[in-house]
Amino acid sequence: MCSMIVTVTFVCTLIITPAIANDICTANALPRVPASQRNLHETFQRTSLLYGLSTIGNEYLIKQECQEQLQLFQLGVRTKMPWAVKMFDASASLEPGFTFGHNFWLGNSEICSAVSRQTHVQISTYLRHQMKPELLTEVAPFNVDFRVLYLRHNSSWQVDAAVIAFASRLHVGLCLPSACTAHEVQQLVQAYLSTDLNAANEFYEMNLQYDYAKDLKLKSTTFRRTSFYLTCFFLATTIALTVAASLLRKSQDLYKANARPHKSELNLNITSFIACFDFDANWLHVFAPAKAEHTFTALNGLRFGSAICVTVYHYLMFLFHGTRNKVTLYNYQAYVGNVDIFVDIFFTISGFLQAFNHFRNVKLLAVIRQNSLKQNFKLMGLHLFHRYLRLAPLYFLTIGLSDFGSKLLDDISVFHIEHKVYANCEKYWWRNVLLIQNFFDHNDMCGLWTWSLACDMQFSILATVLLFLYVKHPKRTKLCLAALTGTSIAYTYTFGLKLNFDQTIEATFTFLTEIYTHPFARILAYMCGGIAGWYFVVQKPTEWHFTKQIKHFFDYLVALVFFGCIFMPTNHNFSVFTSTTILLLERFIFTATSCILILSNAHGRMRWFFRFFETIFFQKFNRVAYAMFLINPIVVFALPGFSRSNLYANPLSLFAEFIGLLVILVLLSTLLTLLFDIPYQNLSRLLIQYQMRKKVD
């Protein structure tokens, strides 16, 4: 029995041994995966989002075609095929700077384009090159698209100043197979992020969540927007009228009729209307030399210089959307100037000029005294109509360009646009038409920067009523001014204390609606300017008998206080009540010194200060300041918006880029002023002349 068992065992051993030997030989014949390649696979899986997606695809998440192409990409990377290396290199991975706000892992769209088609580069065949020639010639066996994914995170390992551009959203650029649909990519990303494969997600405790994706392609719906049609119609109509005016100008009869018009010849007809758009005449009007008797020549330069300063601030603010060193740029913006008060210079100048022009018009004052209440209301309505007519055309063009342009940028820009102008314009365009957008939340504004224009129009309406009232009831007007002053102070204290305002730029951005853009927060500047204009015309200047040295001392002191208010560094170590009080004092002191400077210029003092603002450059381009103010945010935002990579902010590059930006803005603003501003000022003037002619007849 035992011998039989031994025999069976021996036979079985003879049968099994060849099979085992064959398996061992077969195993030795298969290529082994090197340990270094296995390490690379694990590293890429944890650091490259695209490679990680290729490792988790299955038939339950995506279609077979997408899965096969991702698997082919993974195999190409592991075998170092040139097209796969380019595809891998074009896709984003973790970049340094996350802790200080660098959320732009954008990859490279140009390299992604080279994955699907050959790249032509002029390279000499007689010179030695270290590169692999296949990098330029080899293409992928499938089509690819560059897409940007936007992932939200809630990591506490990143500086998160309460500014809109510090949003916790990663921008991840990937070179993906075209066969993978947006839904499939979303499924893959969500599955990948639900694991602990991504090293950055785990290390920084990001808890990444898929938000949405862009393919960076133009959408046909963008060109079907109402704003696009209206803007094109407005542009075409204006250009047609300008061409018609140029053709009519060549007619000798029209030239003689417009050269020295007599009162009897003033007619509101189609010829006069078209002549308002005469480009040559408007050019001469814009760049006409300042009159020698102009009392406030320096104000022209001061207004244009202030527009440049506002452009600087907008430039720094909009660069946030595409800058990787955001904390550095944030500090630049915090110390570039006191943004809480600087814009008051515009309101002060506007209030001064409105009061000055009103009180020096003796005929108008006589008419107001004689008119009834109803007649004065009609006269006020007429004044406001002409002011609206002069402001509206260029303003409406800006709104149309903002709506269409923001939608266009949202389609093709690699950067996420947090403040979607086009969405607000669709809902709240009527607020802009009525110029009441600053009464509502700043996040809902159609063109955030237009709040100051709305304020200026509201102040102008109120000032017109008060100026008319002052002619008949000066005491009641003074009581109204006192009430408005008290209301403004009470408003600032109420919301400053309620919102815990601490004078930081972060607090200003957060409480922009209440502290910055609301008319009650800004009305003091317009009132002070109006009082200064009234004082200059109505009150006789008092001669102070001081020595020359003391006068010079006060002149330098006023200039020092003026610039000190602008560049004074903020200190947030005070209590909320103290910070609010400082804000009020800053606004009052800055406005008061601005009024003193204006009056000093009117009386011919402080020539050393105003000589700079009276130079030819400032005088020539004064008339384009309005267009420059309206259009600069659109141009500035286009810089990062159309860029395909993030920017690095440093003082030298910022300065050089801003100089170029300023030149572009001045040229563009000049063109817009000639086409959309001066013609409607001419039309307003023509209507006034026609109304005066009717009264005479």
C-alpha positions as CSV (number, residue, x, y, z in Angstrom):
1,M,0.0,0.0,0.0
2,C,2.8,2.4,0.9
3,S,4.7,1.6,-2.3
4,M,1.6,2.3,-4.3
5,I,1.2,5.8,-2.6
6,V,4.9,6.6,-3.2
7,T,4.4,5.6,-6.9
8,V,1.4,7.9,-7.3
9,T,3.1,10.8,-5.7
10,F,6.1,10.4,-7.9
11,V,4.0,10.3,-11.1
12,C,2.1,13.5,-10.0
13,T,5.3,15.2,-9.3
14,L,6.6,14.5,-12.8
15,I,3.3,15.9,-14.2
16,I,3.2,19.1,-12.1
17,T,6.9,20.0,-12.3
18,P,7.0,20.9,-16.0
19,A,3.9,23.2,-15.6
20,I,5.5,25.0,-12.7
21,A,8.8,25.4,-14.6
22,N,6.9,26.7,-17.6
23,D,5.1,29.3,-15.4
24,I,8.4,30.4,-13.9
25,C,10.0,30.8,-17.3
26,T,7.0,32.7,-18.6
27,A,7.1,35.0,-15.6
28,N,10.8,35.7,-16.2
29,A,10.1,36.4,-19.8
30,L,7.6,39.3,-19.0
31,P,9.0,42.8,-18.7
32,R,9.3,43.9,-15.1
33,V,8.1,47.4,-14.1
34,P,11.1,49.2,-12.6
35,A,10.8,50.4,-9.0
36,S,11.6,54.0,-10.2
37,Q,8.7,53.9,-12.7
38,R,6.3,52.6,-10.0
39,N,7.4,55.5,-7.8
40,L,6.8,58.0,-10.6
41,H,3.3,56.5,-11.2
42,E,2.5,57.1,-7.5
43,T,4.0,60.6,-7.5
44,F,2.1,61.7,-10.7
45,Q,-1.1,60.2,-9.3
46,R,-0.8,62.4,-6.2
47,T,0.5,65.6,-7.8
48,S,-1.0,65.8,-11.3
49,L,-4.7,66.1,-11.5
50,L,-4.8,64.9,-15.2
51,Y,-2.7,61.8,-14.4
52,G,-4.8,61.1,-11.4
53,L,-8.0,61.2,-13.4
54,S,-6.5,58.7,-15.9
55,T,-6.0,56.2,-13.0
56,I,-9.6,56.1,-11.7
57,G,-11.6,56.1,-14.9
58,N,-14.1,53.2,-15.4
59,E,-17.1,52.3,-17.5
60,Y,-19.4,53.3,-14.7
61,L,-18.2,56.9,-14.6
62,I,-17.3,57.7,-18.3
63,K,-17.8,56.3,-21.7
64,Q,-15.4,53.9,-23.3
65,E,-13.9,56.3,-25.8
66,C,-12.9,58.8,-23.1
67,Q,-11.6,56.0,-20.8
68,E,-9.5,54.5,-23.6
69,Q,-7.9,57.8,-24.5
70,L,-7.1,58.6,-20.8
71,Q,-5.6,55.1,-20.5
72,L,-3.6,55.7,-23.7
73,F,-2.3,59.0,-22.2
74,Q,-1.3,57.2,-19.0
75,L,0.6,54.6,-21.0
76,G,2.2,57.3,-23.1
77,V,3.5,59.1,-20.0
78,R,4.9,55.9,-18.5
79,T,6.7,55.1,-21.7
80,K,7.6,58.8,-22.3
81,M,6.0,59.3,-25.6
82,P,6.6,62.9,-26.7
83,W,2.9,63.7,-27.3
84,A,2.0,62.4,-23.9
85,V,4.8,64.3,-22.2
86,K,3.5,67.5,-23.8
87,M,0.0,66.7,-22.7
88,F,1.2,66.1,-19.2
89,D,3.3,69.2,-19.2
90,A,0.4,71.4,-20.4
91,S,-1.7,70.3,-17.5
92,A,-1.6,71.9,-14.1
93,S,0.0,70.6,-10.9
94,L,0.6,72.1,-7.5
95,E,2.4,75.4,-7.7
96,P,4.2,77.3,-4.8
97,G,2.5,80.2,-3.2
98,F,-0.8,78.7,-2.1
99,T,-0.5,80.0,1.5
100,F,-0.4,83.6,0.2
101,G,-3.3,83.4,-2.2
102,H,-1.8,81.8,-5.3
103,N,-4.8,79.8,-6.6
104,F,-3.9,79.8,-10.3
105,W,-2.6,76.4,-11.4
106,L,-3.2,77.2,-15.0
107,G,-1.0,74.9,-17.0
108,N,-0.1,75.9,-20.5
109,S,-2.7,76.2,-23.3
110,E,-0.1,76.7,-26.0
111,I,1.6,73.4,-25.2
112,C,-1.8,71.8,-25.2
113,S,-2.4,73.1,-28.7
114,A,0.9,71.5,-29.8
115,V,-0.4,68.1,-28.7
116,S,-2.9,67.9,-31.5
117,R,-0.9,69.6,-34.3
118,Q,2.7,70.0,-35.3
119,T,4.6,73.1,-34.2
120,H,6.6,75.0,-36.7
121,V,9.7,76.7,-35.2
122,Q,12.6,78.1,-37.3
123,I,15.5,75.9,-36.2
124,S,18.8,75.5,-38.1
125,T,19.6,72.0,-39.2
126,Y,23.4,72.8,-39.0
127,L,23.4,73.6,-35.3
128,R,23.4,71.1,-32.6
129,H,20.3,70.7,-30.4
130,Q,19.8,68.7,-27.3
131,M,16.1,68.5,-27.6
132,K,14.1,65.6,-29.0
133,P,12.8,66.6,-32.5
134,E,9.6,64.6,-31.9
135,L,8.5,67.4,-29.4
136,L,7.7,69.5,-32.5
137,T,6.4,66.9,-34.9
138,E,4.7,64.1,-33.0
139,V,1.0,64.5,-32.3
140,A,-1.5,62.6,-30.2
141,P,-3.7,59.9,-31.8
142,F,-6.7,61.8,-30.6
143,N,-7.9,65.4,-30.3
144,V,-7.4,67.4,-27.1
145,D,-8.9,70.6,-25.6
146,F,-7.6,72.9,-23.0
147,R,-10.1,73.4,-20.2
148,V,-10.0,75.2,-16.9
149,L,-11.6,73.6,-13.8
150,Y,-12.7,75.7,-10.8
151,L,-12.5,74.0,-7.5
152,R,-13.6,75.5,-4.2
153,H,-11.6,74.9,-1.0
154,N,-12.0,75.8,2.6
155,S,-8.4,75.5,3.7
156,S,-7.3,77.5,6.7
157,W,-3.7,77.4,5.4
158,Q,-4.3,80.3,3.0
159,V,-4.4,84.0,3.7
160,D,-8.0,85.1,3.1
161,A,-8.4,88.9,3.2
162,A,-12.0,89.9,2.9
163,V,-11.5,91.2,-0.6
164,I,-13.4,89.8,-3.6
165,A,-10.2,88.7,-5.4
166,F,-9.1,86.5,-2.5
167,A,-11.9,84.0,-3.2
168,S,-11.2,80.5,-2.2
169,R,-11.3,79.0,-5.6
170,L,-8.5,77.0,-7.4
171,H,-8.1,77.5,-11.2
172,V,-6.8,74.2,-12.7
173,G,-5.9,74.1,-16.4
174,L,-6.0,70.6,-18.0
175,C,-5.3,69.3,-21.4
176,L,-8.1,66.8,-21.8
177,P,-9.2,64.5,-24.6
178,S,-11.9,66.1,-26.7
179,A,-13.9,62.9,-26.4
180,C,-14.4,63.5,-22.7
181,T,-17.6,65.6,-22.2
182,A,-18.0,68.2,-19.5
183,H,-20.2,65.9,-17.4
184,E,-17.7,63.1,-17.6
185,V,-14.9,65.3,-16.5
186,Q,-17.0,66.4,-13.6
187,Q,-17.7,62.8,-12.6
188,L,-14.0,62.0,-12.8
189,V,-12.9,65.0,-10.8
190,Q,-15.5,64.4,-8.1
191,A,-14.5,60.8,-7.8
192,Y,-10.8,61.7,-7.7
193,L,-11.3,64.4,-5.0
194,S,-13.3,62.0,-2.9
195,T,-10.2,59.9,-2.4
196,D,-7.0,60.9,-0.6
197,L,-4.9,60.6,-3.7
198,N,-4.2,64.3,-4.3
199,A,-1.2,65.4,-2.1
200,A,-2.1,69.1,-2.1
201,N,-5.7,68.5,-1.1
202,E,-4.6,66.3,1.8
203,F,-1.6,68.4,3.0
204,Y,-3.3,71.8,3.0
205,E,-6.6,70.3,4.2
206,M,-8.4,71.9,1.2
207,N,-11.5,69.7,1.1
208,L,-11.7,70.5,-2.7
209,Q,-15.1,70.6,-4.3
210,Y,-15.9,70.8,-8.0
211,D,-17.5,74.1,-8.9
212,Y,-17.7,74.4,-12.7
213,A,-15.5,74.3,-15.8
214,K,-14.7,76.4,-18.9
215,D,-13.7,75.3,-22.4
216,L,-12.6,78.9,-23.2
217,K,-14.6,79.1,-26.4
218,L,-16.8,81.9,-27.6
219,K,-20.5,81.4,-27.1
220,S,-23.0,82.4,-29.7
221,T,-25.4,83.6,-27.0
222,T,-22.9,86.3,-26.1
223,F,-23.4,88.0,-29.5
224,R,-27.2,87.8,-29.1
225,R,-27.3,89.9,-26.1
226,T,-29.4,93.1,-26.2
227,S,-26.4,95.1,-25.1
228,F,-24.4,93.9,-28.1
229,Y,-27.2,95.0,-30.5
230,L,-27.7,98.3,-28.8
231,T,-24.0,99.1,-28.7
232,C,-23.5,98.2,-32.3
233,F,-26.5,100.3,-33.3
234,F,-25.2,103.3,-31.3
235,L,-21.7,103.0,-32.7
236,A,-23.0,102.6,-36.3
237,T,-25.3,105.6,-35.9
238,T,-22.7,107.8,-34.4
239,I,-20.1,106.9,-37.0
240,A,-22.7,107.5,-39.8
241,L,-23.5,110.9,-38.4
242,T,-19.8,111.8,-38.1
243,V,-19.2,110.8,-41.7
244,A,-22.3,112.8,-42.8
245,A,-21.1,115.8,-40.9
246,S,-17.7,115.6,-42.5
247,L,-19.3,115.4,-46.0
248,L,-21.6,118.3,-45.2
249,R,-18.7,120.4,-44.0
250,K,-17.2,120.3,-47.5
251,S,-20.1,122.2,-48.7
252,Q,-19.3,125.9,-48.8
253,D,-22.8,126.9,-48.0
254,L,-22.9,124.8,-44.9
255,Y,-19.4,126.1,-43.8
256,K,-20.6,129.7,-44.2
257,A,-23.8,129.0,-42.4
258,N,-22.0,127.5,-39.4
259,A,-19.0,129.8,-39.4
260,R,-20.7,132.9,-37.9
261,P,-24.4,132.1,-37.3
262,H,-26.7,135.0,-36.8
263,K,-29.6,134.8,-34.4
264,S,-32.0,134.9,-37.3
265,E,-30.2,131.8,-38.7
266,L,-30.4,129.7,-35.6
267,N,-32.8,126.9,-36.7
268,L,-33.3,123.5,-35.2
269,N,-33.1,121.4,-38.4
270,I,-31.4,118.3,-39.6
271,T,-28.4,120.2,-40.9
272,S,-27.7,121.8,-37.5
273,F,-28.2,118.4,-35.8
274,I,-25.7,116.7,-38.1
275,A,-23.2,119.5,-37.7
276,C,-23.0,118.7,-34.0
277,F,-21.0,115.6,-35.0
278,D,-18.4,117.4,-37.1
279,F,-15.2,115.6,-36.2
280,D,-12.9,118.4,-37.2
281,A,-14.8,121.1,-35.4
282,N,-15.0,118.9,-32.3
283,W,-11.2,118.3,-32.5
284,L,-10.6,122.0,-32.4
285,H,-13.0,122.4,-29.5
286,V,-11.3,119.6,-27.4
287,F,-7.8,120.8,-27.9
288,A,-8.5,124.6,-28.0
289,P,-6.0,126.6,-25.9
290,A,-7.2,127.7,-22.5
291,K,-8.4,131.2,-22.4
292,A,-6.1,133.7,-20.6
293,E,-9.0,135.0,-18.4
294,H,-10.0,131.5,-17.3
295,T,-10.2,131.8,-13.5
296,F,-9.9,128.1,-12.7
297,T,-7.4,126.8,-15.2
298,A,-5.7,124.7,-12.6
299,L,-8.9,122.9,-11.8
300,N,-8.8,121.4,-15.3
301,G,-5.4,119.9,-14.5
302,L,-6.4,118.9,-11.1
303,R,-9.4,117.0,-12.4
304,F,-7.3,115.2,-15.1
305,G,-4.6,114.4,-12.5
306,S,-7.2,113.0,-10.2
307,A,-8.5,110.8,-13.0
308,I,-5.0,109.4,-13.4
309,C,-4.8,108.6,-9.7
310,V,-8.2,106.8,-9.8
311,T,-6.9,104.8,-12.8
312,V,-3.9,103.8,-10.7
313,Y,-6.2,102.5,-8.0
314,H,-8.4,100.7,-10.5
315,Y,-5.3,99.2,-12.1
316,L,-4.1,97.7,-8.8
317,M,-7.6,96.5,-7.8
318,F,-8.4,94.7,-11.1
319,L,-4.9,93.1,-11.2
320,F,-6.0,91.0,-8.2
321,H,-8.0,88.7,-10.5
322,G,-4.8,87.4,-12.2
323,T,-1.9,88.0,-9.8
324,R,-0.2,85.1,-8.0
325,N,1.4,87.3,-5.2
326,K,-1.8,88.8,-4.0
327,V,-0.6,89.7,-0.5
328,T,2.1,91.8,-2.0
329,L,-0.3,93.6,-4.3
330,Y,-2.8,94.0,-1.5
331,N,-0.1,95.8,0.5
332,Y,0.6,98.1,-2.5
333,Q,-3.0,99.0,-2.7
334,A,-3.3,99.6,1.1
335,Y,-0.5,102.2,1.0
336,V,-1.0,103.8,-2.4
337,G,-3.4,106.3,-0.9
338,N,-6.4,106.9,1.4
339,V,-9.1,105.6,-0.9
340,D,-11.8,106.4,1.7
341,I,-11.5,110.2,1.0
342,F,-9.5,110.7,-2.2
343,V,-12.6,110.6,-4.5
344,D,-14.1,113.5,-2.6
345,I,-11.9,115.8,-4.7
346,F,-14.3,115.3,-7.6
347,F,-17.4,116.1,-5.6
348,T,-15.7,119.2,-4.2
349,I,-14.8,120.5,-7.6
350,S,-18.3,119.7,-9.0
351,G,-20.0,121.5,-6.1
352,F,-17.8,124.5,-6.4
353,L,-18.3,124.9,-10.1
354,Q,-22.0,124.5,-9.9
355,A,-22.4,127.1,-7.2
356,F,-19.9,129.4,-8.9
357,N,-21.7,129.3,-12.3
358,H,-25.1,129.7,-10.6
359,F,-24.4,132.8,-8.5
360,R,-22.4,134.6,-11.2
361,N,-25.3,134.3,-13.7
362,V,-27.1,137.5,-12.8
363,K,-29.8,137.1,-15.4
364,L,-30.7,133.6,-14.1
365,L,-31.0,134.9,-10.6
366,A,-33.3,137.6,-11.7
367,V,-35.5,135.1,-13.6
368,I,-35.7,132.8,-10.5
369,R,-36.8,135.7,-8.3
370,Q,-39.6,136.6,-10.8
371,N,-40.8,133.1,-11.5
372,S,-43.5,131.3,-9.7
373,L,-42.9,127.9,-8.1
374,K,-44.2,126.1,-11.1
375,Q,-42.0,128.1,-13.5
376,N,-38.9,127.4,-11.3
377,F,-39.6,123.7,-11.3
378,K,-39.8,123.8,-15.1
379,L,-36.5,125.7,-15.2
380,M,-34.9,123.2,-12.8
381,G,-36.1,120.3,-14.9
382,L,-34.6,122.0,-18.0
383,H,-31.2,122.4,-16.3
384,L,-31.2,118.7,-15.2
385,F,-32.3,117.5,-18.6
386,H,-29.3,119.2,-20.3
387,R,-27.0,117.8,-17.6
388,Y,-28.3,114.3,-18.2
389,L,-28.1,114.8,-22.0
390,R,-24.4,115.6,-21.7
391,L,-23.6,112.7,-19.4
392,A,-25.8,109.9,-20.7
393,P,-24.5,109.0,-24.2
394,L,-20.9,108.1,-23.2
395,Y,-22.3,106.6,-19.9
396,F,-24.7,104.3,-21.8
397,L,-22.0,103.3,-24.2
398,T,-19.8,102.3,-21.2
399,I,-22.7,100.3,-19.7
400,G,-23.3,98.5,-23.0
401,L,-19.6,97.7,-23.4
402,S,-19.3,96.5,-19.8
403,D,-22.3,94.1,-20.2
404,F,-21.1,92.6,-23.4
405,G,-17.4,92.7,-22.6
406,S,-17.9,91.0,-19.2
407,K,-19.9,88.2,-20.8
408,L,-17.2,87.8,-23.4
409,L,-14.4,87.7,-20.8
410,D,-16.4,85.2,-18.7
411,D,-16.5,82.9,-21.7
412,I,-12.8,83.0,-22.8
413,S,-10.8,84.1,-19.8
414,V,-8.9,81.5,-17.8
415,F,-9.8,83.4,-14.6
416,H,-13.0,83.2,-12.7
417,I,-14.8,86.5,-12.6
418,E,-16.4,86.9,-9.2
419,H,-18.3,90.2,-9.9
420,K,-20.4,89.3,-12.9
421,V,-21.3,92.6,-14.4
422,Y,-23.4,91.1,-17.2
423,A,-25.6,89.3,-14.7
424,N,-26.2,92.5,-12.7
425,C,-26.9,94.5,-15.9
426,E,-29.6,92.0,-17.0
427,K,-31.5,92.5,-13.7
428,Y,-30.7,96.1,-12.7
429,W,-30.0,98.1,-15.8
430,W,-32.9,100.4,-14.9
431,R,-31.0,101.6,-11.8
432,N,-28.2,102.8,-14.0
433,V,-30.6,104.6,-16.3
434,L,-32.1,106.4,-13.4
435,L,-28.6,106.9,-11.8
436,I,-29.7,105.4,-8.4
437,Q,-27.5,102.3,-8.4
438,N,-25.5,103.5,-5.3
439,F,-28.7,103.2,-3.2
440,F,-28.4,99.4,-3.4
441,D,-25.9,96.7,-2.5
442,H,-22.6,97.3,-4.4
443,N,-22.5,93.6,-5.3
444,D,-25.6,94.1,-7.4
445,M,-24.2,97.1,-9.4
446,C,-24.0,97.1,-13.1
447,G,-20.6,98.7,-13.3
448,L,-19.4,99.2,-9.8
449,W,-17.2,102.2,-10.6
450,T,-20.3,104.2,-11.8
451,W,-21.4,104.8,-8.3
452,S,-19.6,108.2,-8.2
453,L,-21.4,109.3,-11.3
454,A,-24.7,108.4,-9.7
455,C,-23.7,110.3,-6.5
456,D,-22.6,113.4,-8.6
457,M,-26.0,113.4,-10.4
458,Q,-27.9,113.1,-7.2
459,F,-25.9,115.9,-5.6
460,S,-26.4,118.0,-8.6
461,I,-30.2,117.6,-8.4
462,L,-30.2,118.4,-4.7
463,A,-27.8,121.4,-5.2
464,T,-30.0,122.7,-8.0
465,V,-33.0,122.7,-5.7
466,L,-31.1,124.4,-2.9
467,L,-29.5,127.0,-5.1
468,F,-32.9,127.9,-6.5
469,L,-34.3,128.0,-3.0
470,Y,-31.5,130.2,-1.8
471,V,-32.4,132.9,-4.2
472,K,-35.7,133.4,-2.5
473,H,-35.2,131.9,0.9
474,P,-31.6,132.0,2.0
475,K,-32.3,131.3,5.7
476,R,-34.3,128.2,4.9
477,T,-31.5,127.0,2.6
478,K,-29.0,127.4,5.4
479,L,-31.2,125.3,7.7
480,C,-31.4,122.6,5.0
481,L,-27.6,122.6,4.7
482,A,-27.3,122.3,8.5
483,A,-29.8,119.4,8.5
484,L,-27.9,117.6,5.7
485,T,-24.6,118.0,7.5
486,G,-26.1,116.6,10.7
487,T,-27.7,113.7,8.8
488,S,-24.4,112.8,7.1
489,I,-22.5,112.8,10.4
490,A,-25.2,110.7,12.1
491,Y,-25.3,108.3,9.2
492,T,-21.5,107.8,9.2
493,Y,-21.5,107.2,13.0
494,T,-24.5,104.9,12.9
495,F,-23.1,102.5,10.3
496,G,-19.5,102.9,11.4
497,L,-20.4,101.6,14.9
498,K,-22.9,99.1,13.6
499,L,-20.5,97.5,11.2
500,N,-17.4,97.8,13.4
501,F,-15.5,99.9,10.9
502,D,-11.8,100.0,11.7
503,Q,-10.3,102.0,8.8
504,T,-8.7,99.0,7.1
505,I,-8.9,98.6,3.4
506,E,-10.5,95.2,4.1
507,A,-13.3,96.9,6.0
508,T,-13.8,99.5,3.2
509,F,-14.2,96.7,0.6
510,T,-16.6,94.8,2.9
511,F,-18.8,97.7,3.8
512,L,-18.5,99.5,0.4
513,T,-22.3,100.0,0.2
514,E,-22.6,101.8,3.5
515,I,-19.3,103.5,4.1
516,Y,-18.1,104.3,0.5
517,T,-20.8,104.6,-2.1
518,H,-23.8,105.8,-0.3
519,P,-24.7,109.5,-1.0
520,F,-25.0,110.4,2.7
521,A,-21.4,109.2,3.2
522,R,-20.2,111.6,0.4
523,I,-22.5,114.6,0.5
524,L,-20.3,116.7,2.8
525,A,-17.7,117.2,0.0
526,Y,-20.2,118.5,-2.5
527,M,-21.7,120.8,0.1
528,C,-18.3,122.2,1.1
529,G,-17.5,122.8,-2.6
530,G,-20.8,124.6,-3.1
531,I,-20.3,126.8,-0.1
532,A,-16.8,127.7,-1.4
533,G,-18.3,128.6,-4.8
534,W,-21.0,130.8,-3.1
535,Y,-18.3,132.5,-0.9
536,F,-16.1,133.3,-3.9
537,V,-18.9,135.0,-5.8
538,V,-21.2,136.5,-3.2
539,Q,-18.8,137.4,-0.4
540,K,-16.0,140.0,-0.9
541,P,-12.6,138.4,-0.2
542,T,-11.2,139.4,3.1
543,E,-7.6,140.7,3.1
544,W,-5.6,139.2,5.9
545,H,-2.7,141.4,7.0
546,F,0.0,138.9,7.5
547,T,3.6,139.0,6.6
548,K,4.9,137.3,3.4
549,Q,6.6,134.6,5.5
550,I,3.4,133.7,7.4
551,K,1.4,133.6,4.2
552,H,3.9,131.2,2.6
553,F,3.8,129.1,5.8
554,F,0.0,128.7,5.6
555,D,0.3,127.9,1.9
556,Y,2.7,125.1,2.5
557,L,0.7,124.0,5.5
558,V,-2.5,123.6,3.4
559,A,-0.6,121.7,0.7
560,L,1.0,119.5,3.3
561,V,-2.4,118.7,4.9
562,F,-3.9,118.0,1.5
563,F,-1.4,115.4,0.5
564,G,-1.1,114.2,4.1
565,C,-4.8,113.2,4.1
566,I,-4.3,111.3,0.8
567,F,-1.2,109.4,1.8
568,M,-1.8,109.1,5.5
569,P,-1.3,105.4,6.5
570,T,-4.3,103.8,8.2
571,N,-4.1,102.7,11.8
572,H,-6.5,100.0,12.8
573,N,-5.4,99.9,16.5
574,F,-8.1,102.3,17.5
575,S,-11.6,101.6,18.7
576,V,-14.5,101.5,16.3
577,F,-15.8,104.9,17.6
578,T,-12.3,106.5,17.2
579,S,-11.9,105.0,13.7
580,T,-15.2,106.4,12.6
581,T,-14.4,109.8,14.1
582,I,-11.1,109.8,12.3
583,L,-12.8,109.0,9.0
584,L,-15.2,111.9,9.4
585,L,-12.4,114.3,10.3
586,E,-10.3,113.1,7.4
587,R,-13.1,113.8,5.0
588,F,-13.9,117.2,6.4
589,I,-10.2,118.3,6.6
590,F,-9.5,117.0,3.1
591,T,-12.6,118.7,1.7
592,A,-11.8,122.0,3.5
593,T,-8.2,122.0,2.3
594,S,-9.4,121.3,-1.3
595,C,-11.7,124.3,-1.1
596,I,-8.9,126.5,0.2
597,L,-6.7,125.3,-2.6
598,I,-9.5,126.2,-5.2
599,L,-10.0,129.6,-3.7
600,S,-6.2,130.2,-3.5
601,N,-6.0,129.4,-7.2
602,A,-8.9,131.8,-8.0
603,H,-7.1,134.6,-6.2
604,G,-3.8,133.9,-7.9
605,R,-2.0,132.5,-4.8
606,M,0.1,129.3,-4.5
607,R,1.5,129.6,-8.0
608,W,4.2,127.1,-7.1
609,F,1.6,124.5,-6.4
610,F,-0.7,125.1,-9.4
611,R,1.9,125.7,-12.0
612,F,2.2,121.9,-12.5
613,F,-1.5,121.5,-13.1
614,E,-1.6,124.4,-15.5
615,T,0.9,122.8,-17.9
616,I,-0.1,122.1,-21.5
617,F,-0.4,118.4,-21.0
618,F,-3.1,118.7,-18.3
619,Q,-4.9,121.5,-20.1
620,K,-5.0,119.7,-23.4
621,F,-6.5,116.4,-22.0
622,N,-8.8,117.9,-19.4
623,R,-11.8,117.3,-21.6
624,V,-11.1,113.6,-21.9
625,A,-11.1,113.1,-18.1
626,Y,-14.8,112.1,-18.1
627,A,-14.3,109.4,-20.8
628,M,-11.1,108.2,-19.1
629,F,-12.9,107.8,-15.8
630,L,-15.7,105.7,-17.4
631,I,-13.6,103.6,-19.7
632,N,-10.5,102.8,-17.6
633,P,-12.0,99.9,-15.6
634,I,-12.9,98.1,-18.8
635,V,-9.5,98.5,-20.3
636,V,-7.7,97.7,-17.0
637,F,-9.7,94.6,-16.4
638,A,-9.0,93.3,-19.9
639,L,-5.2,93.1,-19.0
640,P,-5.6,90.0,-16.7
641,G,-8.8,88.9,-18.4
642,F,-7.3,88.1,-21.8
643,S,-4.0,86.8,-20.3
644,R,-3.4,83.0,-20.5
645,S,-1.2,82.9,-17.4
646,N,-1.0,84.5,-14.0
647,L,0.9,87.7,-13.4
648,Y,3.6,88.6,-10.9
649,A,3.3,92.1,-9.5
650,N,6.5,94.0,-8.8
651,P,6.9,97.8,-8.7
652,L,9.1,98.1,-11.9
653,S,6.8,96.0,-14.2
654,L,3.7,97.6,-12.7
655,F,5.1,101.1,-13.4
656,A,6.1,100.3,-17.0
657,E,2.8,98.6,-17.7
658,F,0.8,101.5,-16.2
659,I,2.6,104.0,-18.4
660,G,1.6,102.0,-21.5
661,L,-1.9,101.7,-20.1
662,L,-2.2,105.4,-19.6
663,V,-1.2,106.2,-23.2
664,I,-3.8,103.7,-24.5
665,L,-6.4,105.2,-22.2
666,V,-5.7,108.8,-23.2
667,L,-5.9,107.9,-26.9
668,L,-9.1,105.8,-26.5
669,S,-10.7,108.5,-24.3
670,T,-9.9,111.2,-26.8
671,L,-11.6,109.2,-29.6
672,L,-14.7,108.5,-27.4
673,T,-14.9,112.1,-26.3
674,L,-14.8,113.3,-29.9
675,L,-17.5,110.8,-31.0
676,F,-19.8,110.4,-28.0
677,D,-19.3,113.3,-25.6
678,I,-18.7,116.6,-27.5
679,P,-21.4,116.0,-30.1
680,Y,-24.1,115.7,-27.4
681,Q,-22.7,118.8,-25.6
682,N,-23.1,120.6,-29.0
683,L,-26.7,119.2,-29.2
684,S,-27.5,120.5,-25.7
685,R,-26.1,123.9,-26.6
686,L,-28.1,123.9,-29.8
687,L,-31.3,123.1,-27.9
688,I,-30.6,125.9,-25.4
689,Q,-30.1,128.4,-28.3
690,Y,-33.3,127.2,-29.9
691,Q,-35.2,127.7,-26.7
692,M,-33.8,131.2,-26.2
693,R,-34.7,132.0,-29.8
694,K,-38.3,130.9,-29.3
695,K,-38.6,133.2,-26.2
696,V,-37.2,136.2,-28.1
697,D,-39.7,135.5,-31.0
